[in-house]
Amino acid sequence: MNLNKKATVHIADDHPAIIDGFNALLSNYGMNVVGFSLTGKQTLEWFRNSSADILILDISMPELNGIEVLRHFSKQNSSPEIIVVSSYLDTYLVEESLKLGASAYISKSEASSSILKAIESVLVKKEIYVSPQVKEKKIELKNEEELDEKLVSEGLSERELQVFKMVAKNYSSDEISEGMSISKSTFRSYVSRIKEKLNIKNIVGIIRYTHTHKHY
């Protein structure tokens, strides 16, 4: 890697073992890990008084999730280069993260092999980086367009469509609520409207619907 200076990195993840793994890997390559946070709130508090070149950010964190952290930084005049490292590869979360200013999105299962490439891309090449598994998911999105069009024609709103797709991919209600930054009651309201519009009796029916109409 050809970095002009020793990069400073802050790690935000609610799993200490993951933080330790990143710390060891990055330190071996001459980067300076300047701190870590276990919650989204801690991340924002740390950056109020300190700075780093890179923020490695998990999506699923307590207090404030990664999307909420990204939304906060998107409103600031200056922010670190943000590399999202997550086990969630849903296309909505990937595209929302990049839209809110993330410079890279990496699958957690590829973190050890992709994090250095991501840092070089965003700091040296000034390019957006997505890891191979994330690229595969984005390619799959093209095959979803036909079903998306049908669902929209049935009257689903953009947010209802997002809920539908995440339910169809077997995300739990907690994961969907957290990933979309909505309350559980709002999630239930979306599901109720989806069932009414598509004449589906329950969530299992959503799964069956996707298999009947070119599934995700």
C-alpha positions as CSV (number, residue, x, y, z in Angstrom):
1,M,0.0,0.0,0.0
2,N,1.3,3.4,-0.9
3,L,0.0,5.9,1.6
4,N,1.6,9.3,1.8
5,K,1.4,9.4,5.6
6,K,0.7,7.1,8.5
7,A,-3.1,6.8,8.3
8,T,-5.1,7.3,11.5
9,V,-8.1,5.0,12.0
10,H,-11.0,4.9,14.5
11,I,-13.0,1.7,14.8
12,A,-16.7,1.6,15.7
13,D,-18.1,-1.9,16.4
14,D,-20.0,-3.4,19.4
15,H,-17.8,-6.5,19.4
16,P,-14.4,-6.1,21.2
17,A,-13.0,-9.1,19.4
18,I,-13.6,-7.5,16.0
19,I,-12.0,-4.3,17.2
20,D,-8.9,-6.3,18.4
21,G,-8.7,-8.0,15.1
22,F,-8.7,-4.8,13.1
23,N,-6.3,-3.2,15.6
24,A,-3.8,-6.0,15.1
25,L,-4.1,-6.1,11.3
26,L,-3.9,-2.4,10.7
27,S,-1.0,-1.9,13.2
28,N,1.0,-4.5,11.3
29,Y,0.7,-2.4,8.2
30,G,1.9,0.8,9.9
31,M,-1.5,2.4,10.5
32,N,-2.3,4.2,13.7
33,V,-5.5,3.1,15.5
34,V,-6.4,6.2,17.5
35,G,-9.4,4.9,19.3
36,F,-12.5,2.7,19.3
37,S,-16.2,3.0,20.1
38,L,-18.7,0.4,21.1
39,T,-21.8,2.4,20.2
40,G,-22.9,4.9,17.6
41,K,-23.3,7.5,20.3
42,Q,-19.7,7.0,21.5
43,T,-18.5,7.3,17.9
44,L,-20.1,10.8,17.5
45,E,-18.9,11.9,21.0
46,W,-15.3,10.8,20.1
47,F,-15.3,12.7,16.8
48,R,-16.5,15.9,18.5
49,N,-13.2,16.3,20.2
50,S,-10.8,14.2,18.1
51,S,-10.2,13.3,14.4
52,A,-9.1,10.4,12.3
53,D,-8.5,9.8,8.6
54,I,-10.6,6.7,8.5
55,L,-13.7,5.6,10.4
56,I,-14.4,1.8,10.2
57,L,-18.1,1.6,11.0
58,D,-20.4,-1.3,11.8
59,I,-24.1,-0.9,10.7
60,S,-25.6,-2.8,13.7
61,M,-24.7,-1.0,16.9
62,P,-26.6,0.0,20.1
63,E,-27.8,3.6,20.8
64,L,-27.3,4.8,17.3
65,N,-26.8,2.5,14.4
66,G,-24.4,2.9,11.5
67,I,-27.0,4.5,9.2
68,E,-27.8,7.1,11.9
69,V,-24.0,7.8,12.3
70,L,-23.6,8.3,8.6
71,R,-26.6,10.6,8.5
72,H,-25.0,12.7,11.2
73,F,-21.7,13.0,9.3
74,S,-23.5,13.8,6.1
75,K,-24.6,17.1,7.6
76,Q,-21.1,18.1,8.8
77,N,-18.7,20.3,6.9
78,S,-15.9,17.8,7.3
79,S,-15.9,14.1,8.2
80,P,-13.5,11.1,8.1
81,E,-13.5,8.7,5.2
82,I,-16.0,6.1,6.3
83,I,-15.6,2.4,5.5
84,V,-18.7,0.4,6.5
85,V,-17.9,-3.2,7.5
86,S,-21.1,-5.1,8.0
87,S,-22.7,-8.6,7.8
88,Y,-25.8,-6.9,6.3
89,L,-25.5,-7.0,2.5
90,D,-29.0,-5.9,1.7
91,T,-28.9,-3.6,-1.4
92,Y,-31.0,-0.9,0.4
93,L,-28.4,-0.7,3.2
94,V,-25.5,-0.6,0.8
95,E,-26.9,2.1,-1.4
96,E,-28.2,4.1,1.5
97,S,-24.7,4.0,3.2
98,L,-23.0,5.2,0.0
99,K,-25.7,7.8,-0.6
100,L,-25.0,9.2,2.9
101,G,-21.3,9.5,2.2
102,A,-19.6,6.2,3.0
103,S,-16.5,5.7,0.9
104,A,-16.5,1.9,1.0
105,Y,-18.8,-1.0,2.0
106,I,-17.3,-4.3,2.9
107,S,-18.8,-7.6,3.9
108,K,-17.6,-8.6,7.4
109,S,-16.7,-12.1,6.1
110,E,-14.2,-10.4,3.7
111,A,-12.9,-7.8,6.1
112,S,-9.4,-9.2,6.6
113,S,-8.8,-9.5,2.8
114,S,-10.6,-6.2,1.8
115,I,-9.9,-3.6,4.4
116,L,-6.5,-2.7,3.2
117,K,-7.7,-2.4,-0.4
118,A,-10.6,-0.2,0.8
119,I,-8.2,2.1,2.7
120,E,-5.9,2.5,-0.3
121,S,-8.9,3.1,-2.6
122,V,-10.4,5.9,-0.5
123,L,-7.2,7.6,0.7
124,V,-4.9,7.2,-2.3
125,K,-7.0,6.6,-5.4
126,K,-9.9,8.7,-4.1
127,E,-12.3,6.0,-5.3
128,I,-15.4,4.3,-3.9
129,Y,-14.7,0.7,-2.9
130,V,-17.1,-2.3,-2.4
131,S,-15.9,-5.8,-1.6
132,P,-16.6,-8.7,-4.0
133,Q,-19.6,-10.1,-2.0
134,V,-21.2,-6.6,-2.0
135,K,-20.6,-6.3,-5.8
136,E,-22.4,-9.6,-6.2
137,K,-25.4,-8.4,-4.3
138,K,-25.5,-5.2,-6.3
139,I,-25.5,-7.3,-9.5
140,E,-28.4,-9.3,-8.1
141,L,-30.3,-6.0,-7.8
142,K,-30.6,-5.9,-11.6
143,N,-32.5,-9.2,-11.5
144,E,-34.9,-7.7,-8.9
145,E,-36.1,-4.9,-11.1
146,E,-38.9,-6.8,-12.7
147,L,-40.4,-7.8,-9.4
148,D,-39.9,-4.3,-8.1
149,E,-41.9,-2.9,-10.9
150,K,-44.7,-5.3,-10.3
151,L,-44.8,-4.5,-6.6
152,V,-44.9,-0.8,-7.3
153,S,-47.7,-1.4,-9.8
154,E,-49.6,-3.1,-6.9
155,G,-49.3,0.2,-5.0
156,L,-46.4,-0.4,-2.6
157,S,-44.5,2.7,-1.6
158,E,-40.7,2.9,-1.6
159,R,-40.5,2.2,2.1
160,E,-43.0,-0.6,1.9
161,L,-41.0,-2.1,-0.9
162,Q,-37.8,-1.9,1.2
163,V,-39.6,-3.7,4.1
164,F,-41.0,-6.3,1.7
165,K,-37.6,-7.1,0.3
166,M,-35.9,-7.5,3.7
167,V,-38.8,-9.7,5.0
168,A,-38.4,-11.8,1.8
169,K,-34.7,-12.3,2.6
170,N,-35.6,-13.5,6.1
171,Y,-34.3,-10.6,8.1
172,S,-36.0,-10.5,11.5
173,S,-38.3,-7.6,12.6
174,D,-35.5,-6.3,14.9
175,E,-33.0,-6.3,12.1
176,I,-35.3,-4.6,9.7
177,S,-36.4,-2.0,12.3
178,E,-32.7,-1.3,13.1
179,G,-31.5,-1.3,9.6
180,M,-34.2,1.1,8.4
181,S,-34.1,3.3,11.5
182,I,-37.8,2.7,12.2
183,S,-39.7,1.7,15.3
184,K,-41.2,-1.8,15.7
185,S,-44.7,-0.4,15.5
186,T,-43.9,1.4,12.2
187,F,-42.5,-1.9,10.9
188,R,-45.7,-3.7,11.8
189,S,-47.7,-0.9,10.1
190,Y,-45.7,-1.4,6.9
191,V,-46.2,-5.2,7.0
192,S,-50.0,-4.7,7.6
193,R,-50.3,-2.4,4.5
194,I,-48.2,-4.8,2.4
195,K,-50.4,-7.7,3.3
196,E,-53.5,-5.7,2.5
197,K,-52.2,-4.4,-0.9
198,L,-50.9,-7.8,-2.0
199,N,-53.8,-9.8,-0.5
200,I,-51.4,-11.8,1.7
201,K,-52.4,-13.3,5.0
202,N,-49.1,-13.4,6.8
203,I,-45.3,-12.9,6.5
204,V,-44.9,-16.4,5.2
205,G,-47.1,-15.3,2.3
206,I,-44.5,-12.7,1.5
207,I,-41.8,-15.4,1.1
208,R,-44.2,-17.4,-1.1
209,Y,-45.1,-14.4,-3.2
210,T,-41.4,-13.8,-4.1
211,H,-41.1,-17.4,-5.3
212,T,-44.2,-17.1,-7.4
213,H,-43.1,-13.9,-9.0
214,K,-39.4,-14.3,-9.8
215,H,-38.0,-14.3,-6.2
216,Y,-35.2,-12.1,-4.8
